[in-house]
Amino acid sequence: MANNGRDNWPQIALAILVIGALVAGLWTIGGPMQGRLEQRDKTRYDHLQQMSSAIQCVAVRDGGVLPDAFDPGECFGGQRNDTDPFTDKPYIYEKTSANAYKLCAEFEDPETLSQSYNRLDPATGCITFTYKP
């Protein structure tokens, strides 16, 4: 009795189903490239948070006055993270009022990141902070 392929259809159907599920999964989450991009953006966001802590420390040290330029001195505990480690571009600090400032970075996918971190303005790549002495 010759096998004309009709006996293999369950295996073929299962293989197609598995391949389809893998493709759908990669389509949904973006695959490894998207994961690395999101991790780089998360690192940038974390650096801006660390910079904010240093700026607040400087303001406390200087009598409740926000600095005009970013120069944390001893307030940056541990490694100084004021430059994007992936592009070597400095992050941007801008004092916007006596009690407010923003920190900005060039995020690769700010729209996606802003879904998890709603303080991030995806149009500018900036986070606005308020200092309360």
Backbone torsions as a table, in degrees:
resi	resn	phi	psi	omega
1	MET	NA	123.2	-176.3
2	ALA	-84.2	139.3	178.2
3	ASN	-90.9	113.6	-177.6
4	ASN	-102.2	18.1	175.2
5	GLY	97.0	-10.9	-179.1
6	ARG	-69.2	-24.9	-179.9
7	ASP	-77.0	-15.4	-176.7
8	ASN	-95.7	-3.8	-174.2
9	TRP	-59.4	-35.0	177.8
10	PRO	-63.5	-39.8	179.1
11	GLN	-68.0	-39.5	179.6
12	ILE	-65.8	-44.4	179.0
13	ALA	-61.9	-42.1	178.9
14	LEU	-64.9	-41.8	178.7
15	ALA	-62.5	-42.5	178.4
16	ILE	-64.0	-40.6	178.9
17	LEU	-63.5	-44.1	179.7
18	VAL	-64.7	-45.0	179.2
19	ILE	-62.5	-42.0	177.8
20	GLY	-61.7	-41.0	179.0
21	ALA	-65.7	-39.9	177.7
22	LEU	-64.1	-45.9	179.0
23	VAL	-61.7	-44.1	179.3
24	ALA	-63.4	-39.7	178.5
25	GLY	-64.3	-45.3	178.1
26	LEU	-65.1	-37.5	178.8
27	TRP	-63.8	-40.3	-176.9
28	THR	-71.2	-48.3	-175.0
29	ILE	-96.1	-11.6	175.1
30	GLY	92.9	-7.1	176.7
31	GLY	78.1	-174.2	-174.9
32	PRO	-65.2	-33.7	179.3
33	MET	-63.6	-43.4	179.1
34	GLN	-64.8	-39.2	178.6
35	GLY	-62.1	-42.3	178.7
36	ARG	-67.1	-40.7	177.9
37	LEU	-60.6	-46.6	179.4
38	GLU	-62.6	-37.2	178.6
39	GLN	-67.4	-39.4	177.0
40	ARG	-62.6	-44.5	179.0
41	ASP	-64.4	-38.3	177.5
42	LYS	-62.7	-40.4	176.9
43	THR	-60.7	-45.4	178.7
44	ARG	-60.4	-44.8	179.8
45	TYR	-61.2	-44.5	178.5
46	ASP	-60.9	-38.8	178.0
47	HIS	-63.1	-41.0	178.4
48	LEU	-63.5	-37.3	176.9
49	GLN	-64.3	-41.2	178.4
50	GLN	-65.7	-39.3	177.0
51	MET	-62.9	-40.1	179.4
52	SER	-61.4	-41.9	177.5
53	SER	-61.3	-41.0	179.0
54	ALA	-65.9	-40.3	179.4
55	ILE	-64.1	-42.3	179.0
56	GLN	-64.8	-38.0	176.9
57	CYS	-62.0	-44.2	178.4
58	VAL	-61.9	-42.7	-179.7
59	ALA	-62.0	-42.3	177.7
60	VAL	-63.1	-46.0	-179.8
61	ARG	-60.8	-35.0	-175.9
62	ASP	-96.3	26.1	173.7
63	GLY	77.8	29.1	176.6
64	GLY	86.9	17.9	-178.9
65	VAL	-111.4	125.3	176.8
66	LEU	-67.3	142.4	178.3
67	PRO	-70.3	151.6	176.4
68	ASP	-77.2	-29.4	179.2
69	ALA	-133.1	156.7	-178.7
70	PHE	-80.3	111.3	174.4
71	ASP	-151.0	84.8	-170.5
72	PRO	-73.2	-18.4	-177.5
73	GLY	53.4	-130.7	-177.0
74	GLU	-73.9	-6.3	-178.5
75	CYS	-76.0	-11.9	178.0
76	PHE	-91.1	93.5	-178.6
77	GLY	-67.0	135.1	177.9
78	GLY	71.4	-140.4	-176.0
79	GLN	-72.8	134.3	178.8
80	ARG	-80.8	116.2	-175.9
81	ASN	-115.2	64.1	179.5
82	ASP	-108.5	12.0	178.3
83	THR	-133.0	138.4	178.2
84	ASP	-63.0	118.6	-176.9
85	PRO	-70.7	-12.5	-177.2
86	PHE	-98.2	-23.9	-179.1
87	THR	-122.2	-10.6	-175.8
88	ASP	63.5	15.6	176.4
89	LYS	-86.4	138.3	178.3
90	PRO	-70.3	145.5	172.0
91	TYR	-71.7	156.3	-175.4
92	ILE	-104.5	129.2	173.7
93	TYR	-111.5	131.2	176.3
94	GLU	-138.8	119.8	174.6
95	LYS	-77.6	121.6	-175.7
96	THR	-102.9	-17.7	174.9
97	SER	-163.4	-176.2	-179.5
98	ALA	-63.2	-27.0	-176.6
99	ASN	-124.5	15.4	-178.6
100	ALA	-141.4	151.9	177.9
101	TYR	-155.2	163.8	175.0
102	LYS	-131.8	150.1	176.6
103	LEU	-121.8	135.8	-173.9
104	CYS	-130.7	149.0	175.9
105	ALA	-142.4	161.4	174.8
106	GLU	-92.2	93.2	178.9
107	PHE	-80.2	148.8	179.8
108	GLU	-80.5	-33.8	-179.7
109	ASP	-140.5	69.7	-175.6
110	PRO	-64.3	-28.9	179.1
111	GLU	-60.7	-48.8	-179.8
112	THR	-65.6	-43.6	-179.0
113	LEU	-63.1	-38.1	-177.9
114	SER	-68.4	-16.6	175.7
115	GLN	-70.1	-30.9	177.8
116	SER	-92.2	-30.1	-176.8
117	TYR	-124.3	90.5	-171.7
118	ASN	-71.3	-7.8	176.3
119	ARG	-76.9	-16.6	-178.7
120	LEU	-80.6	127.1	173.8
121	ASP	-86.7	109.0	-175.6
122	PRO	-66.0	-23.9	-179.5
123	ALA	-71.2	-32.2	-176.5
124	THR	-111.0	-19.7	-174.4
125	GLY	76.0	22.3	-175.5
126	CYS	-114.2	151.6	171.9
127	ILE	-118.3	129.3	177.7
128	THR	-96.8	134.1	-179.2
129	PHE	-121.3	151.3	175.1
130	THR	-118.4	132.2	177.3
131	TYR	-100.5	127.0	179.2
132	LYS	-117.8	100.2	-178.3
133	PRO	-64.1	NA	NA
